[in-house]
Amino acid sequence: MAEGGFLRQAQDGVVHVVGAGLAGLAAAISLLAAGRRVALYEASPQAGGRCRSYYDSELSCRIDNGNHLLLSGNAAALSYIERIGALATFEGPAEPVFPFVDRASGERWELRPNRGLLPWWIFLRRRRVPGSRATHYLAARSLRHADPQATVAATLGEERALYRRLWEPLAVAALNTPASCGSARLFGRVLEETLLKGGRACRPLVPREGLSESFVEPALARLESAGAVIRFGARLRTLLMSGARVSGLAFEGAEVALQEGDGVVLAVPATAAGRLVPGLTVPSRHAPIVNAHFRAAAPAGAPLFVAVIGGAAQWIFRKKGVLSVTVSAADDLVDEGIEALRERLWGDVAFAYRLPSAPLPAARILKERRATFLASPDELRRRPGAATRWQNLALAGDYTDTGLPATIEGAIRSGFAAAAVLAGQERNIGVLRRQPKRKTLL
């Protein structure tokens, strides 16, 4: 070992994964499965990136830094969870159920797709969105063949209740982009892999304990048990290039030399990748997310999550002793003061979960101004693929061209794709879009 705990000379066949967010962890786990040795480096003191848990001194409890909802159609995510042995750490309703509340009208309803591929649920008023008709749902088919420049709002039409009460909130949550400028095709891809496959593909799943317990800690344990080198506090300064290969990694205070047969997965944020890789084009516009965590318990039997229409909050999640809010594409809220946000968002939480509006509970408000790339048609053209012009360098990250927005599914799929490039299995990348064979969660 060299000073600082880095490898002095990489052994033949080692793949160096730079970045231990979900993309990097997925790449590392996939490389292990392909028989490659792995070294994992992370600039921060912990793994997980935007998908992790930590102890918050303000709330005196452990919280997630954000809120993430999986669906049973997220094939790559479920494959990753299965590989790290974390299937049992998730929970969700036995059937696909999505609770909604409307702040303006006070209405409450549940969207209940049937499990089969034929969507007979749209013909039952009690299963669909109030104010909608079965024929209104057929508009979703137009997303598949939308013009590349088309937006969600222009394609689905803003005049119907179904748009305001379903398509818009789903699109904003999936794309982290206003529906007025979000890519119709990209949203269509999300629906094709979930809702349009029937209820079997859109059963909600959430971590029982926390994001780290389900996505991060099992992956690190798997890597450690396989002998992977893991280094935190390792910030990559420069990629050392020699001809068509990466020849070394220059970290702050240490360098790692690469031998013939070694590879690199660069799983860092888009802005960092653009700085490190010569000539790389990456998305340049981003969208914010605001999360709020309230130290409050939900009533017994309350749903795991609720979607809010017409409020400041968008999605509220019930966790152990905490009610957590996520607001995507939060340009209207990100500059608002913490106390004002606390009051506004708690009003939505109290309404959704039928709790007293006063007194205001303790809260932690988190603002991410550059949470994900803006999923507009113009920005989609700036997404690079996993392969690069350097033979032993692959890219991973939710900003890469996975065909999906910057979601957990997209991040994990990008890691699998980068691993496939370095393992010489580019033709097998398509299998990541298939449903996993095991039905443990379904």
Phi, psi and omega in degrees: 000143177272173179301137181089359175087009180273161174290129178288316180223117182293140178280154182302135177088006179276135172254126181263114180261116182258109183115121184247035166284189183297326179296313179294318178297318179296319177298315182297316180295319180293322178295321176301317180296333179273003177086014180266149173276147190231139167238127186244130182236139180222132183291325183273175180283354183216161179268169175112333181060237181276005181234081183205170180239156177201163178276127181255119183291333180293320182262351181057041177200171179271133180227164172270145180288346175205184179239133181224134179243123174268155171239153184295348175274359179281083189297316182294316181298316180293325177296317178298313181298321178294318181298326182267004176072035185246015181303321184287353182271003181250154176219164179178169179296152181295332180237158178292109182226131180233103181283138178231150169226146178248116183294327183286314185265341184082001181291150175229138178205169178233129172277125186227083175294145174283158187289331183283171182287326178286117189277066180289346180298333183291347179268358180251118185302324184288345182261342186254180182289132177302138179087358180256159175242159182303321182293336181296330183288341181293342180298336180299335179295334182290343180294328184298325185244024180293151174302142181305334180267358185288147178258165178299313183297316182291329184278320186264347178080127186267358189275343185266154178299326181299324179295310184292328188260355179217297187299314182296309180298324177293318181294316180297319179294318183285320186265343191049046183209139176304142180298337180292339178230001179285145183293125178295318181297319182293319176296321178299324178296320177299313181294324180299327183269355183229267189302321182286351174268000181096171185300334180299333183260001181228033172286127183289143178223133179226153177296137180289321182257299182187170183298316181296320182295334183259324187253330193253302185300318177297325179292316178298319179297320179296317180295316181296319181294335179270002177087015179293145174275128180234124181231122174262163183068025182251095182266120180285126180265318185209143166269123179272120185253145175218103184064236183263016183230157166276124184259346180188166178239123179258103175270168175292109178093357181198153176235148176240121178271137180260138175265171174300131181098347176278157179222171180224129167253118179265103184245058181248166179302160185304316182296321178292319178298319178297329178281326187275328185257117181301131175073009183281130174263129180226161175304139185248347179250142185230165180233147183271160171229138174245128175243144177227132179242119182253133178280083183206147180259140177280156177299156178301135178080005180292151181293158180295332179203159178220136173267134182250126177256132175077018177243182173284319176286155177244310179228135180238132183243135176270123178229179183295106178069008183221141170246123188245137182247141171235132174237111179272160182047049192272042181300328182283344184247340191295336179262001180283149181296153184299314182293322177295319177296318180303316181291315182296314184289324178294328176302320178290320180296313181299320178294313184296321184254012176055053179246161176298141180282344178221148000281162178290129179282166175299145184214153171240119179257125180242129179243126174244103186288332180236056187296312180216168175290152177287120186275055177267160180305320181294319181289331179298329180290347181265001181280124178277162175277180181288321181281150177232178179282355174266130190300327186247024180236126176233153181254142174223149181149152183292350177277345181285168188278082179269351188085359180233162175287185184279074180244175174302315179301317179295318180297313181294319178298324179295322177295317177297319181295317179297318178297320180296322178299312183285337178270004180070031184239037184304327182291345182266000183300327181299335182293344180293343183270359178275155176292139174298148184292324183290144183246025186304319184267349190259000000 
